[in-house]
Amino acid sequence: MTALARPTNGRMIGGVCAALARRFGTSATTMRVIFLLSCLLPGPQFLLYIAMWILLPSENKTRTAW
């Protein structure tokens, strides 16, 4: 598995679904559909997305740190 960082390419809004898809080895479209379906269930999914958007580093920031 790769490090969890928001990619600079392939992101739609914040890159959170693309980062999770890359981490778990699925397509970004699949992860986006799963997220949209999970929003139909009660819970803080949207708040978790915003928190991950803030907390996950961008991929270009991760590369320059090494």
C-alpha positions in Angstrom: 0.0 0.0 0.0 1.1 3.5 -0.7 1.3 6.5 1.7 -2.0 8.3 2.2 -1.6 11.7 0.4 -3.9 13.6 -1.8 -2.7 13.3 -5.4 -2.2 16.4 -7.5 -3.6 14.6 -10.6 -7.0 12.9 -10.8 -8.7 14.8 -8.0 -12.2 16.2 -8.4 -12.8 18.3 -5.3 -10.2 17.7 -2.6 -8.6 14.5 -3.7 -9.7 12.5 -0.7 -11.5 9.8 -2.7 -8.5 9.6 -5.1 -6.1 9.2 -2.2 -8.2 6.5 -0.5 -8.6 4.7 -3.9 -4.8 4.7 -4.4 -4.2 3.5 -0.9 -6.6 0.5 -1.2 -6.0 -0.3 -4.8 -9.3 0.5 -6.3 -10.4 3.1 -8.9 -11.2 6.6 -7.9 -14.6 6.3 -9.5 -15.4 3.3 -7.3 -14.4 5.1 -4.2 -16.5 8.2 -5.2 -19.6 6.0 -5.7 -19.0 4.3 -2.3 -18.7 7.7 -0.7 -21.9 9.0 -2.3 -23.8 5.8 -1.3 -22.5 6.2 2.2 -24.0 9.7 2.4 -27.4 8.1 2.2 -26.8 6.5 5.5 -27.0 8.5 8.8 -23.6 9.6 10.1 -20.9 12.2 9.8 -19.5 11.1 6.3 -19.4 14.6 4.9 -17.6 16.0 8.0 -15.1 13.1 7.8 -14.4 14.1 4.2 -13.8 17.7 5.1 -11.5 16.6 8.0 -9.5 14.3 5.8 -9.2 17.1 3.2 -7.7 19.3 5.8 -5.5 16.7 7.6 -4.1 14.7 4.6 -1.1 16.3 3.0 -1.0 17.1 -0.7 1.2 14.8 -2.7 3.6 17.6 -3.8 4.2 18.6 -0.2 5.0 15.0 0.7 7.5 14.6 -2.1 9.4 17.8 -1.2 9.7 16.7 2.5 12.1 13.9 1.6 
